[in-house]
Amino acid sequence: MAFRRNCGVDRKPKGDRIMVSLATAFPGGFKAKPPQKSAYVSMTDPRAAFVDHLRECGYLPPTFLSRTDISRFPAPGDKPQGDAGWAVYYEFPDTFNPGGNIGVGVYGDWRTGERETWVSKRAESMSHEERTALSGHIEEAKRLREEAQAKLHAETAIMARAEWETLQPATAHSYLDAKRIKPHGARIKGDALVVPVCDASGIVSLQYIWTDKKRFMTGGKTRGCYYIIPGANEPNGSNTVYVCEGFATGATIAEATGATVYVAFNAGNLIDVTQAAKAAHPQARLIVAGDDDVNTEGNPGRAKATAAADMARCDIVFPDVPTDFNDMACAGHDVAAELVQVVGHEGPQPLVREIPTGEPYPVHALGPLRAAVEAVQGMTQAPVAIPAQSALAVASLAVQGFADVETLGGARPISLYALTVARSGERKSACDAPFMDGLRAHEREQAKARRETTLAWTNSHAIWKGERDRILAQAKRGNGEKRIAARADLEELGPEPEAPPSADRTVTEPTFEGLTKLFAFGQPSLGLFSDEGGQFLGGHAMNSENRQKTLAAFNDLWQGNPIRRTRAGDGHATLFGRRLAVHLMVQPTVARGFMADPLAADTGFLPRFLICEPPSAIGTRMQANARRDDTELEIFATRMREILDTPLPMDPETRELQPRTLQLTHEARALLVDFSDTIEAAQAPGGTFAHITGTASKAAEQAARIAGVLTLWHDLDAQKVEADGMADAIELAQFYLSEASRLASAATVSAEIDRAEALRRWLLESWQYENVMARDVVQLGPNQLRETPKARAALGILEKHGWLTPLEAGTVVRGAARKEVWRLVRERGGVV
C-alpha cells in the first residue's frame, strides 16, 4: 500500500499521484512521499499523459483509453498478452484554468491487489481552493467508478449464471492435457475451458482458459471470489482445506490429497479467499499452498501467500521447485507424497510463536542523517537499524531544547525514546561511538570551561559565606537595632551564588532522584544513552520500590510535563521545561521480559519507545566488505558541535526551556492526517494493530516528532515541517510500528507456556534418556519446575503440542514398571 509507486530510479512520471484513501493494514508499507518539487506544466491532453505515465511504470496500455470504462492490459512482469493491469480514466473541467481539464486516473494490478491514483495537476502548484476542488473531483471519480462497477458486477453475474447453464461438462481439453489434470466441474465453450467464479451468493463471473492464455468475463467481479473443488477422500470434504492461486494448481492438490481446495484465481485474492475458507470451515486444518514466483520481481506468489497465512494464522506450504504445484507435478515430482507427508506427519508444534523477519530499515528516509548512518554501517557492517537508532537519538538530544512540534493533538516535544534489541556481538557500542564523538567533545570543552568558572565561583562563594557568617554573628551579639541592620546587610549581600551547572548532557544509569537532581542543577536537555540498557531496566531505578515512579517520571518527560522532586536536604521543587532523549540497547532476553511487563505497557512507558530488533549480521561481516567514510562522520560531528554550541532558549534563572513550536505545512499535515486515520482504522477489533493499541495510538505523534528532529538537524532555524520531511518521518514511524507489532507476540507468553518451553529445551539439550517421568523433572529439571504440580502441567502442555507421547501404564523404564511416563519426540516435522 503506498501513496506512490516506485516507477524506477530515473523515471519522472508526468503528473502527480494522490491517493484518495489508505487501506487499514499495510503488509507492504505505507510509503508516503510528497509531491515532486517541479513547476506545473499545463497538459493539453491529460489522457495521453496518463497513458505515458502508465508506460513509465511498466504497464502496457493501449494508446487510447476510454473514459469511465475499465481498460485491461499487461501489467509489469505480465505476459505480452496478459491483462493483469487495469485502469479507468476520468476528466473534469479545471475551474481555475478556463478551457483546461484535470485528468484523474485510477490503475493497478489484479494479481497483487495494488491500486494507485494519478492526477494530471501537481498538488504544489495549486492554491488551497484548487486542492479542495481537486479532492472533490477525486471523490466524485471514486464514487462514479464504484457505482458503475457495482452495477456492472450485478449485470455480469446474471449473464454468467445464464451462460453457465448452457455449457456442457468438460471431458477433454488441451489445457487439461497440458496440465495433466481432471476437469473438476469445469465446462466447455467452443475451444475454451470455463471455470465458474463464485462468492457466497453463487456464480458471479466466469474464467475462460485456453492453452496459452486466460481471461475473465468482461465486467465480472473477481475480488474475494473463488472456485471450490470439493474434497473426495473426506466425509464432508472439509477436514483439510487448501487455498491456492490457479485452477490447475488446485486440481493438482485436490487429486494428490483428496482435500477440499479453494481456487483464488490470483495472488492478490489469497488473503480474502483464505478468510472466506476459514469462516466456512472453522474446524478444518487450513493450508495456504502458495506459488513460488522466483522469476517475478518481488515474488508476489510467496509474498501474498505468506500474508494470507499470517492473517488467517494457518499453515503454509510451497513447492520444492518453481513455480507452483502443478508445474512440480508436470516436471515429474511426486506432489502427492509431498503433500500427504505434510498433512499426515505434522510433528511437534512450537509452543511459542516464531518471530517473523522484520521489514528492511528504511534508511533512505533518514534525510540529513542518512549519509552518517550508512558510513557507520559500512565501517561496522552491523545491521543498519542499530546506527540509525543511535543517530536519531543523538540528533533528538541535540535539537530537543530548541523547538516543540505541532502534532494532531497540539504542540509536543521532539524528544525520542529508542529501544534497540540486539544480542551480544552485534557491535552496538561500535555503532554508537561515532555519533557520540561530537557530543563527547562538547562535554569535554564545557567541563574545562566549568572548571575555570568553578574556581571563580568557589572564591566568590567563600567571600559571600564569610560575609554572611560575619553579619549573622554580629546580629546574635547585638540588640534589636543591630539585628535590623543585619537584616538590611543580608538583603544587600544577595542570594547565595549558584554553582555553575553541570556540563554533562548524558546519563547512563540514573535513579529517579538522580535524574531530577541533574535536571535541577544541570542542563535542562539531557540524554539517557546506554549500550547496556539491561543495567538500567534491571537496576535500582526499576526495582519494585522505584519502578512506578520512574516510569511516571519518564512518561511526564516524554509528554513535556513538569516533573516534581522531593528529597531530604533539597526540599520540594517543580521543574518546568525539561527534555529527555533516550536510547537503550538491550539483549533479546532483557527485552522480552521488559516488553512482557504489564506495568511497562499499561503505564504507557513501553508504547513511547521506537523499538526495533534487526536481523543479526554476525557471520557475514567480512573485512573485505568494510568501508570507511570519515568525511561523513566528521560532517555529523561538526553539525553536532554547531548545534550544541548554540545557546538554548531558556530562562537564565530557572533554566526552564522556552522552545518555539514548529508548525506543519498544509501538505505535511495532510500526510499526517492520512497516516493517523490509517492507523486508527487498523486498531479496530481484529485489525492489524488491535493487539498494540497503546503503541499504535502514538504512531502519528511519533512521526511528527521524527519530522521535527530531521527538520531541525537540517536547519536549526526552520519554522515549519515540510511535506518531504513528514513523508520520510511517516515511513520511519510505520517501520517502528510494524516492529512493535512483530515483537509483541514474542513477549505475550503465559507463565505456564514459559515453563513448558524451558522444559522442552532442557529435555532436548540436556536430558540423556528417551523417556521422562514427572519425578525426573522435579528432581533434575529446570529450577522453576521443582514442584510436582508445575512439572505435571508443563509435561501436559508438551504432550498436547506433540513433544511427548504418553506410554501405557506399566511400561518398564530404566528397570522398573512405571505408572506414568512419556517418550520424548526429538524429530520435528511440520509444514515447510
N, C-alpha and C positions, 0 to 999 in steps of 0.2 A: 504494500500500500504506500503510495507516495504522492506528494504534490507534483513531482516532476520525475519524468523517466529519463535515465541517462541514455542519450542517443549517440554517445561517442565523444571522445575527448575533443576532437577538432570540429565537431558539427555545431552549428549555431542555428537552431530552428528558427524559422520566421514566425514571429508571433509568440505570445506568452501563453502558457497553460495555467489555468487557475482551477484548482479542484473545488467543486461545489461543497462537498462534504466528505468526511473520512469514515472508514469502517470502524467498527467498535473493537476490533482486535487486529494486531499487525504482526504476524509472524515474520514478515519480511522487513518491517521497519517503517517508521513514519519519517520519510525523507523530505523534510520541509526545506525548500530553497526559495530565496526571494527572487523577484523579477530580475532579469538581466539588466544591468545598467547601460542601456543604449537608447539613443533617441528614437522616438516613434516615427516610423516612416509610413505614410499613408499607403494602404493597399487598395489598388484599384480593383483587384479581383481576389477577395479573401478566400473564395473556394479553391482557387488554384494554389494559393499559399498554403492552405490546409493539406492539399494533396502533396505539395512539396515537403511539408513537414512530416507527413506520414512516411514518405520515402526515405527521408533523412533518418528516421527512427527504425528503418529496416523493413517496413511494410511495403507491399507491392499493390497499391490501389490502382483502379482504372484511372485514366486521365480525367474522366468526368464523373463526379459524384452527384447523385440526385439529391434534392433537398427533402428532408424529413424522413426519407425511406432508409432502412438499414442496408448498407452495401457489404458484401463479403469478398475477401481477397486473401492472398497468402500473408501470414504473419512472419516476423523474424524467425529464421530457422525452419520455416514450413517448407513443404514440398512445392515445386513450381505450380502445381495445380491445386494447392491447398486453399482452404477457405477459413482458417482459424482466425484470421484477422477480420475485424468488423468496424464500421464507422457509420455515424449518422451526422448530417450537417444541417445547420440552421443559419439563417441570415436575418438580421434585424436592422432597421434604419438607425443610423448614427445621429441622434437628435442634436448632438453638439457639433456635428460636421455635416451641414446640409449637402445632400446629394451622395453622401458616403454611407457605407454599410458596415456593420460589425458581424464578422463570421464567428460562429460557435460550433466547434466540432467535438463530438464525443467518440472515443475509439478504444479498442482494446483487443485482447487475445482470448478467445474462448477456452483455449487449453489451460491457461494459467489463471484465468479469472481477473487478469489485470484490466483496469479501466482508467482512462485519463480524459481530461477535458482541455481543449485548446481554444484560445481566444485570439483573434487577429490583432487586437489592440493591446499594447503593453500597459500594465497597471500603473507604472511610474509616470507615464505620460498623461495621466488623467487627473482631473480635479476630483474632489470628494463627491461632487454631484454626478460626475461621469461614472465613477466607480459604483455609486449607488444604483444608477440606471443600468450599468452593466450587470450587476448582481441580479437585478430584476430580469434582465434578458436571459441570463443563465438559468435561473429558476424556472422561467417560462419554457425554455428549451427542455429542461429536465421534465417538467410536467407534461409537455406535449409528447415527449418520447415515451414516458411511462403510460400515458393514456392510449397512445397508438399501439404500443407493444401489448398492453393488456387486451385490447380489442382484437389485435391480430392473433394473439395466442388462442383466444377463445374461438375465433373463426377457424383457425388451423386445426384445433383439436377436433372440431366437428368433422372437417374434411378427412382428417387422419383416421378417425374411427369408421367413417363410411368406407374409405378406401380399403382399410384392413379387412373388412368383412367380404370384400370382393376377391381377395387374394387367396391362392391355393398354397397349402403347406409345401415347404421345400423338401425335396427328396434328394436332389443332387444340384450342385452348383460349382463352378470353377473355383470360387473363393473357399468353399468348404473343402474342396480337394487340395487346394494350395496350403491351407492351414491345417489339414488333417483333423478336422473336427466334424461333429454331427450338427444337424440343423438346430436342435433345441428350441423348436417352436417358431423359427424364422419362416417367412413365406417368400413367394416369388412374384416379381412384377417385371415382365419382359426379361431382360438379361441381368436384372438387379436382384440381389438378396435383400429382403426387407426385414428389419427388426423394429418392434414397437418401442417407442419412448414413453415411459409412464411416470405418473406421480400417484399420490394417494387416491385421486379421483378416477384413475384409469389411463387409457391411451390419450396422450396429448400431442404426439408427433410421431414421425417415422424416420428411421435411418435407412438410407439406400446404400448398399455396399456392392462395389464391383471389385474385380481382382486388383485394379490399380488405383482405386480412389473410393472415397466415401463422401456422402453429404446428407444433411438433414433436410426434412421437408421445409421449404421456404416458409418463414414466419412462425415456425413451431417453437415451443418452449423447450429448453434443454436444462436450464439451471435447476439443480436439485432433483432432476429426473433420472430414471434408471430402467433397466430391464432385469427381471428376476428369472434366473434359471433354477427351478425347484430342485431340492435335494432328492437323490434317487435311493440312497442307502440308509436314510434315517427315517424313523417313524413319522415324524412331522416335517421332515426336511429342514429342521431348524436347530439341531444340536450344535452344529458348527456352521457359521455363516462367513463367507468370504466377500470382500468388496474389492473390485478391480476396475481397471480402466475400460478396455475394449471387449467387444463381443467374442473375438477369437480367444483372448486370454481367459475370459470367463468360461467359455466352453471347455477349454483345456483343463481348467481347475475342476470344473464340475465332473468331467469324465475321469479325472485322476482320483478324486476323493469321494464322489457321491454326495458332496455337501451342497447346500444352497449357496448360490452366487448372485450378488448384486453387481450388475454391469453399470458403471457410472458414465461411460462413453468418453470422458476426457479427464485429465489430471485435475483441472480446475474444479471439477464436480465432486471430487473424492470426499471432501470434508462434509458437504451437505448430505451426500448419499450414505456415508458411514453413519452419520447421526440418524438418518431415517432407518437404516438397518438395525441400529442399536435399539431404537424405540419400538420397532416391530418385533424384535426377538430379544427381549430383555434377559432371558435365561440362557441364551446361546453363547458359545465362545465365538467372539468376533475377531476376525483376522483380516487386516488390510494386505492384499497381495499387490505390491507396488511394481511399477515398471522401473527399470534402471537405465535412464536415458543418458548414458555416459557420453554420447556423441552430440548431445544438445547442450548448449550453454546454460549453466545453472542447474542442469539435471532436474527439470520440472517434475518428472515422474517420481523420483526419490524424494524430492522436497515436499511435494504435495501429499504423497502417501504418508510420510513421516508426520506432517502436520495433522493429517486426518486421524492417525492412530493416537497421537499425543492428545488431541482434543477429546477423542472418544475413550481414552485410557484403555486401549485394547492392544492386541498383539499385531505384529507386522512381520512380513516376510518378503524377501526379494529373490529374484532368480540368480542362479550361480553365474549365468552368462547373460550379457546384454541381448535384447533389451527388455523382453517380457517372457512370461512362462510359455506362451505359445511358440516364440522363437526358440526357446530352450528345448521344447518337445520336438520341433521340426529339425533341430540340429542333432537329434538322436539321444538327448539326455533323458534319464528316467525321472520325469516330473512326478509321476505317481509315487515312486518310492521316496522322493524328496519331501513331498507334501504330507504323505502319510506318516513319515518319520517325525515331521514337525508336530503334527496333530496328535499322534499316538504316543509320543515319548516326550512329555513336557519337561521332565526332570524337576529338580528342586527349584522353587521360585524365590526370588530375592525378598528379604524381609523389609529392607528399606529401599526406597526408590533410587535408582541410579540418577545421578545429577547429569542432565543433558549438557552438551557442549554449548557454551555461550556464543553470542554473536561476536564478530571481529570488532575490536575497538575502533570507533570512527575517528581516527587520528586526524583526518582531513578537516574535521570540524573544529579543531583547536585554534584555528585562526592564527593570531600572533604568537601562540605558544608552540605551534606545530614543529617548526624547524628545530627548536631546542630539544623537544621531546624525541624527535627522530634522531638527533645527534646522540643523545644519551642511550637510546635503544641500540643504535649502531655500535656504540662503544661497549655496552654491556651484553648485548644480544638477549636481554631479558624480555619477557612479554611486554609489548608496548604499553599496555594498560598501567603497568607499575610506574614508569616515569611520567606518564600522563597524569596519574593521580597526584604525584609529587608536584608537578608543575602547576596544576590547578590550585592545590592547597597553598603553595608558597605565594602564588600570584594573588590569591584571596587575602592572605595575610598582608601583603604589600599594599593593596588598594582599599581594603575594607573600611579604613578610617576616613576616607575622603568622600564617600557618597553611599547613600542607600539607593535602591532601585524601585521603580514603580512596578507593582505586580497587580494582578486582578483583584487582590484583596487589600490594596493600599501599599504604601512605601514599606520596604523591608530591607534589612541589612544584606550585604552581598557576601557575608561570611559563608564559607562552605565547610561542611563536615565530611571527611572522606574516610572510608574503611577499605583497605586493600588486603585481600586474603591470599596468601601465598606461602608455600611451605619453605622450610629452611633450605638454603642453597639457591634460591631464585634471584639472588643479587639485589635484594630490596635496598640494603644500605648503599650499594654502589649506584643505584638509580637515584636515591635521594640526595646524596652528597653534592653532585654538580649543581643542583638547583638551590642548595643551601649555601653555596660558596659566597655569593653576593651578600646574603643576609649575615653570614658569619663575619665577613669583612666589615660590614657596617657595625655590627655589635662590638667588634674589637676597637674600631675607631671611636665609637661612643663611650666604651669603657675607659679608654685612655683619656678622653676629654673629661669624663666624670671624675677620674682620679684627681685631675687638676682642680676642678671645681669643688671637689670634696675637701681638698686641703684648705681652700679659701673658706668653705662653709665651716670646717672644723674650727678655724680661728675665729670667725665671726660668731659662731655659736658659743665658743668658750667665753668670748667677751660679753655676749648677751647674758649668758648664765651667771658670770661673775657679777655683772652689774645688777642683775635681778636678785641674786643672793644678798648683795650689799643693801639694796633697798629694803628687802624683807627683814634683814637683821636690824636695820635702823627702826623699822616700823614696830618690831617687837619690843625694843627698848624704850621707845618714845611714848608720848602721850597722844591724845586724840588729834591734836593739830599735826603732829608728825605722821600719824597714820593717814590723815587726809592728804598730806604732801606726798607720802609714799605711793598712795593710790594714783595721784597725778603723775608721779615719776614712772610708775609701771605702764600707765597708758601711753606716756611719751616714749617709753622704751619699745613698745610694739610687741607683736606676737613673736613667738619663737621662730627663728629662721628654719625653713624647711630644708631637709637634706635633699640633694639633687636626686631626682627619680632614677630608679634602676634603668640601665641601658638595655637590659635583656628584652628581647622580643619573642622569645620562645621558652616553653617549659616542656618537661618530658613526663614527669610522674607527679602531678600536683594532687594534693588533697583539696577539698572544697575550701578549707580555711586558707591554705597556702595560695591558691589561685586568687581568692578575693583579696588577700593581703597584697599580692603582687599588683593587682589592679588598683588598689588603694594608694600604694606608694611607688608604683612603677608606671609603665607605659599603658595607655588606655586601649591599645590594639595589640593583641598577643596571639601567638600560635602555639597549639599543643601538638607537637610532632614527635612521633616515636616509631622507630623501625622495630621495636619490641613492644608493640601495643598490648600484648598479653600482660606485661608488668603493670600497666595502668588498669586494664579491665579486671585483673585479679589482685590488685593491690589494696592498700589501706583505704583509698578513696571510694572503692567499690565493694567494701565488705558489707556485711549485713547491717551494721550500725550506721554506716555513712551512705549506703547506696542510694537511698531515695532522695536525700537532699543533694547529693552530687548530680543525679540525673535531672532533678528540678533546676539546679543552677545552670547546667549546660543547655537545657531547653530554653530557659529565660535568655541566655546569651545569644542563642541562635535566633530567637524571636526579636532581639533588640530591647528586651525589657530590662529595667534596672535590677541589680542584684543587691541583696541585703546581707550584711555580716554582723555578727555579734560575737565578741570574743573577749575573755577576761584580759584586762590590760589595755585593749584597744577601744573598748566601748562599742556602741552601735553606730552603724553608718549605712547609708543607702548610696550606692554607686550608680550614677547615670552615664549613659553614653559610652559603654564599653563594648568592645568587639573581640570575638574569638574565632580563629580558624583552627580546624582540627584535621590531622591526618594520622591515623593509626594503622600500622602494618601488623597483621596478626597471622598466626598459623591456622590452618583449617580447623584443627580440634578446638582451639580457643574460640574461633568464630562461631562454630556450631553451638557451643554452649551459650555464648552471648546472644546469638540470634534466637535460641530456644527459650531464653529467659522471659517469662510473661511480663515482668516489670519493665524490662527494656523496651518491649513493644507497646505495652499498654500505656506507659507514660509518654509515648511519642518520641522517646530518645532514639531508638533504632531507626524509625522512619525518616529521621532528619539526615541520615547518612547517605552519601553516594557510595554504594557498595559494588565491588567487583571482585571476582575470583578468576583471573585469566588462566588459560591452559598452560601447563608447565612447558618451559623451554629447555629444561635440563636434558642433556644428552644430544642436543642439536647445536650447541654454541661453539662451533669450531673457530679457532683463532684466524683461520684463513678468511673467514667471512666478516671479521670485526672491521669496523671503520671508524675513524675519528673525524670530528668536525669541531675543532677547538674554537673556530671563529664564531659559530652559532652559540656555543656555551658562553663565550666572552660577551657576546651581544646580550644574552639573557642576564648575565651577572651585572653588566653595566646598567641595563634598564632597571634592575632590582635596586641598585645603589641610587640611581637617579630618583626613583620613587621614594625610597626610604629617607633620602636626604631632603625631600620636600616637607616643609613643616605641616603637621596635621592640623586641620581646623578644629581647635578646641579652646575651651575656657582656660585661661592661664592659671587660675587659682584652683579650680576643681579638677582640671584635666578632663572634663567631660567633652567627648567628641561632639562636634556640631556639623555633621555631614550634610551635603546638599542631596537632592533627590534626582536621580537620573530618570528622565521621562522616556516613554516609549513612543516612537513614531507611530503614525496611524497604521502603517503596514506591519510593523513589528507587533503591535497589539493584536492586529487581526490574526496573525500567525499564532500568537499565544492563545487567543480565544479558541481557535480551531483545535489546537492541541489539547487544551483543557477540556473541551467538550468531548473529544475522542476518549480521553482517559476516564472522564466521568461515566460515559456510557459503558465502558468496559469494566466498571466496578459493580454493575448490577448483579444480582444473584445469578450464578452460573457463568458470569463474564470472565474474561481473561485475567482480570486483576481483582476478582472478588475476594481472594484469599490474602491480599495485601492492601486493603483499602487505606490503611494509615500511610503507607509509603506512596501509593498512587495518588492520594488526595493532595500530596505536596509536590507532585511532579511538575506542574505548571510553575509553581513558585521556584522550584529548583532551576528550571530553565531560565527564568528571569534573573536569578542570582548569577548563574553561569554567564549569561549575556552581559550582566553588569561587570563582572570580572574581566572578561575578554575585551569589553569596550574600554575600560579604564586602563588596562595594561597597554593597549594600543595608544590611547590618548587620555592622559590623566585629567585634562580639562574638558573632556567631552560632556555635553549636556543631555544627549539623547542616545538611546539604544536604537540602532538602525535595523532594518529588516534582515540584512545578511548576517549580522551578529546574532539576532534572535533565532534565525533558521539553524545556524550552527549549534546554538545552545539547546534548542529543542532536540536536535539529533543526539546530542550528548545526554540530555536528560532521559530521552527514550531508551538509550543504551543502559543507563544505570537502572531504570525501572525494569527493563527486561532481565537484568542481572538479579535484582531483588526478587523478582518473581521466580526465576530459575532456582535460586538458592534457598528460597523459603521452605521448599519441600524437604530439603536436607535437614532442616532444623526442627521440623514438626514431627518428631518421633517420640512416641509414648515411652514411659519408663520401662514397661514390660517388654516392648519391642527392643528397646535399647539393651536390656539384659539378655534377651534371646539372641540378639546379634553378637553380643560379647561371647555367649556360649558357643554359637556357631563357629566363630573364628577360633576359639580355644580348641574345639573338637577337631577342626580341620588342620590347625597348625601345631598343636601340642599333644593331643591325645593319641596314644600309641595303638589302641585297640580298635577293632571294627564294631564292637558293641559297647553300649554305655548304659549305666543304671543311674537312678536318681542319687543314690548314695555316693557314686563316683563324683558327681558334680558337687555335692555338698562338701565332701571331704577334700577334693583336689581341684575343683573348678575355680572360675573367677571369684574374686572376693565378694562381689555383690550377690552371689548365688550360694552362699554358705548356709542358707536356711532352706529347709525342705519345701515349704510351700512355694517359694520363689523358684527353686530349682525345677519343681514339677511344672510350674506354669511356663517356664522357658522351654522345657522339653516338649510340652504340648504344642507350643507355637511352632517349634521346629518340625514336629510331626505334621502339623497342618500344612506347612509350606513345603513338605517333601524332603526335608533334610534328614529325617529319621523315619525308619519303618518299624512299627511295633512287632515284636516276636511273640509267639504263643507262650502262655504261662507254662512254666515247667521246662522251658528251653535251658539246656545246660550251657552255662557261660563261665569260663575260667574255673572249671572243675566242680560247679555246683548248679543245681536246678534253680532257676530264678522265677519269681512271681511276676516281675515287671522288668522288661529290658527292651532296648531299641537297637536296631542296626543302623549305623551311620552310612548315609549316601554321600560318597565323596565326588562322584561324577555329576557335573551339572550340564543338563541339556537345555533345550528351550528353543524358542523362536529366534531365527537369525535376525 
